[in-house]
């Protein structure tokens, strides 16, 4: 589900809305799934009931780890930030997602069992249609537009935490974007492979539930090609973020630290609601 709601919403939405958004995932997640499948009223009820233990687990097990990640990042800011330290934090975030991903798969498997063949076909057709839309959106870009999009995405995300970047920081960002490998084609091929795999599994024959729970899609050739480029790009990203953090102004430093404090407070409040 492409790191749908949990880590992405917590770390990419504005801090002031973190608690609100998280507490509305029980509404947003079924709404998102409904864009793929037309559920019956009974299936909607079942979906809502299955969300209860899932979020209880996530609040109790994963949210405290988010606080630890924020504390680790704050600790890095007291000294010179190194790329390898950021890599460790990235690994913690990825591990948190992989655990959540496995829980999501375990949670979705009974739901898939209740879907009709027509609903399964609808789900797969929507996935295929969205993939074609993404192909038209991303692959039609030339390399210059691709790099510009990378720069704009970084500026937006960094700006959310630090405010506007200065000229020297923008030079660092543009240089890093020029050294990154373009990976949109591999990402799309990886998605196609996932859909093909799902198409076979969702015929629901033999050990399909076990295979669905194991569909991480990180071992096929398409995924390996993507991971090679991803590894290259993430290493450049770690170095870029380290250089930008080490060059931050007092104003940027204050905004960044204040933002991290707000995240920690929001997440701690969510934990207390268990």
C-alpha positions in Angstrom: 0.0 0.0 0.0 3.0 2.2 -0.6 3.7 3.3 3.0 0.2 4.7 3.0 -1.0 6.2 6.2 1.2 5.8 9.2 4.7 6.9 8.8 3.9 9.1 5.8 1.1 10.9 7.5 3.0 11.3 10.8 6.2 12.7 9.3 5.0 14.5 6.2 1.9 16.3 7.4 2.1 19.6 9.3 2.8 19.1 13.0 -0.3 20.9 14.1 -2.5 18.4 12.3 -0.6 15.2 13.2 -2.9 14.2 16.1 -6.0 15.1 14.1 -4.9 13.1 11.0 -3.8 10.1 13.0 -7.1 9.9 14.8 -8.9 10.1 11.5 -7.0 7.2 9.9 -9.8 4.9 10.9 -11.9 7.0 8.5 -9.3 7.8 5.9 -7.9 4.3 5.4 -11.3 2.7 4.5 -12.0 5.8 2.3 -8.7 5.1 0.5 -9.4 1.5 0.1 -12.9 2.3 -1.2 -11.2 4.1 -4.1 -10.1 0.6 -5.2 -13.1 -1.5 -4.3 -16.8 -1.0 -3.8 -17.5 -2.5 -0.4 -20.8 -3.9 0.8 -22.1 -2.5 4.1 -21.2 -5.7 5.8 -17.6 -5.5 4.5 -17.3 -1.9 5.6 -18.4 -2.9 9.1 -15.9 -5.7 9.2 -13.2 -3.4 7.9 -13.9 -0.9 10.7 -13.8 -3.7 13.4 -10.5 -5.0 12.1 -9.0 -1.6 12.4 -9.4 -1.5 16.2 -6.7 -4.0 17.2 -4.5 -2.8 14.4 -4.3 0.7 15.7 -4.1 -0.4 19.3 -1.0 -2.4 18.2 0.5 0.6 16.3 0.0 3.1 19.2 1.5 0.7 21.7 4.4 -0.7 19.7 5.4 1.8 17.0 4.6 5.3 18.2 7.1 5.0 21.1 9.7 4.2 18.4 8.8 7.3 16.6 9.6 9.3 19.7 13.0 7.5 19.9 13.7 8.5 16.3 12.9 12.2 17.0 15.1 12.1 20.1 17.9 10.6 18.0 17.6 13.3 15.4 17.6 16.0 18.1 20.7 14.5 19.6 22.5 14.7 16.2 21.8 18.5 16.0 24.0 19.2 19.0 27.1 18.3 17.1 28.3 18.1 13.4 25.8 15.9 11.6 27.3 13.0 9.7 25.7 11.2 6.8 26.2 7.8 8.4 24.2 8.9 11.5 21.3 9.9 9.2 21.6 6.5 7.6 21.0 4.9 10.9 17.9 6.9 11.5 16.6 6.1 8.0 17.1 2.4 8.8 15.1 2.8 12.0 12.2 4.4 9.9 12.4 1.7 7.3 12.3 -1.0 9.9 9.3 0.6 11.5 7.6 0.6 8.2 8.4 -3.0 7.4 6.9 -4.0 10.8 3.8 -2.0 10.0 3.6 -3.4 6.5 3.5 -6.9 7.8 0.7 -6.0 10.2 -1.2 -4.4 7.4 -0.9 -7.5 5.3 -2.1 -9.7 8.2 -5.0 -7.3 8.7 -5.9 -7.2 5.0 -5.8 -11.0 4.3 -9.2 -11.7 6.0 -10.6 -8.8 4.0 -9.3 -10.2 0.8 -10.9 -13.5 1.7 -14.4 -11.9 1.9 -14.1 -10.1 -1.5 -16.0 -11.5 -4.5 -14.2 -12.3 -7.7 -15.8 -9.2 -9.2 -14.4 -7.0 -6.4 -10.9 -8.6 -6.8 -11.0 -7.8 -10.5 -12.1 -4.3 -9.8 -9.2 -3.8 -7.3 -6.6 -5.1 -9.8 -8.0 -3.0 -12.6 -7.9 0.1 -10.5 -4.3 -0.6 -9.7 -3.5 -1.1 -13.4 -5.2 2.1 -14.3 -3.4 4.1 -11.6 -0.1 2.6 -12.9 -0.9 3.8 -16.4 -1.7 7.3 -15.1 1.6 7.4 -13.3 3.4 6.3 -16.4 1.9 9.1 -18.3 2.7 11.5 -15.5 6.3 10.6 -14.7 7.8 9.0 -17.8 6.9 11.8 -20.1 9.3 14.1 -18.2 12.7 14.8 -19.6 15.7 14.7 -17.4 15.7 18.4 -16.8 12.1 18.4 -15.6 12.8 15.3 -13.5 15.7 17.1 -11.7 13.6 20.2 -11.2 10.9 18.1 -9.6 13.5 16.5 -7.3 14.7 19.9 -6.3 11.2 21.2 -5.7 10.3 18.2 -3.6 13.3 18.6 -1.4 12.7 22.3 -1.0 9.2 21.7 0.1 10.0 19.0 2.6 13.1 20.8 4.0 11.2 24.1 4.1 8.5 22.5 6.2 11.2 21.8 8.9 13.7 24.6 8.4 12.0 27.4 6.4 13.5 28.8 3.2 16.9 27.6 2.1 19.7 30.1 1.4 21.6 30.4 -1.9 24.4 28.1 -0.8 22.0 25.4 0.4 20.1 25.6 -2.9 23.4 25.0 -4.7 24.0 21.9 -2.6 20.5 20.7 -3.5 20.8 21.3 -7.2 24.2 19.6 -7.3 22.8 16.6 -5.4 19.8 16.3 -7.8 22.2 16.2 -10.8 24.1 13.3 -9.3 21.0 11.2 -8.5 19.9 8.3 -10.7 16.5 8.5 -12.3 14.4 5.7 -10.9 10.8 6.4 -12.0 10.9 3.7 -14.7 12.2 1.1 -12.2 9.6 2.1 -9.7 6.8 1.6 -12.2 8.2 -1.7 -13.4 8.3 -2.8 -9.8 4.7 -1.8 -9.4 3.7 -3.8 -12.5 5.5 -6.9 -11.1 3.6 -6.4 -7.8 0.3 -6.3 -9.7 1.1 -9.4 -11.7 2.1 -11.2 -8.5 -1.1 -10.1 -6.8 -3.2 -11.2 -9.8 -1.9 -14.8 -9.3 -2.2 -14.8 -5.5 -5.7 -13.3 -5.6 -7.0 -16.2 -7.6 -7.1 -17.6 -4.0 -5.9 -21.1 -4.7 -3.9 -23.4 -2.4 -1.8 -21.4 0.0 -2.8 -18.0 -1.3 -3.2 -16.4 2.2 0.4 -17.4 3.2 1.7 -16.0 -0.1 -0.2 -12.8 0.3 1.2 -12.3 3.8 4.7 -12.7 2.3 4.3 -10.4 -0.7 6.9 -7.8 0.2 8.0 -7.6 -3.5 11.5 -6.8 -2.5 13.2 -9.9 -4.0 12.3 -9.9 -7.7 14.5 -8.5 -10.4 12.5 -5.3 -10.9 12.8 -4.5 -7.2 16.5 -5.3 -7.1 17.1 -2.8 -10.0 15.1 -0.2 -8.1 16.9 -0.8 -4.8 20.3 -0.3 -6.5 19.2 3.2 -7.7 17.4 3.8 -4.4 20.6 3.0 -2.4 22.6 5.4 -4.6 20.1 8.2 -4.2 19.6 7.7 -0.5 23.3 7.9 0.1 23.4 11.2 -1.8 20.4 12.4 0.2 22.1 11.6 3.5 25.1 13.6 2.5 23.0 16.4 1.2 20.9 16.6 4.4 24.0 16.5 6.6 25.6 19.4 4.7 22.4 21.4 4.8 21.9 20.8 8.5 25.5 21.7 9.3 25.1 25.0 7.4 21.7 25.9 9.0 21.3 29.4 10.3 20.1 30.2 13.9 16.6 30.9 12.5 16.6 27.6 10.7 17.9 25.8 13.7 15.2 27.2 15.9 12.4 26.3 13.5 13.8 22.8 13.1 14.1 22.1 16.8 10.6 23.6 17.5 9.2 21.4 14.8 10.7 18.3 16.3 9.4 19.3 19.7 5.9 19.6 18.3 6.1 16.2 16.7 7.2 14.6 19.9 4.4 16.3 21.9 1.8 15.2 19.3 3.0 11.6 19.2 3.3 11.4 23.0 -0.3 12.6 23.2 -1.4 9.9 20.8 0.4 7.3 22.9 -1.4 8.4 26.0 -4.7 7.8 24.3 -4.2 4.0 24.3 
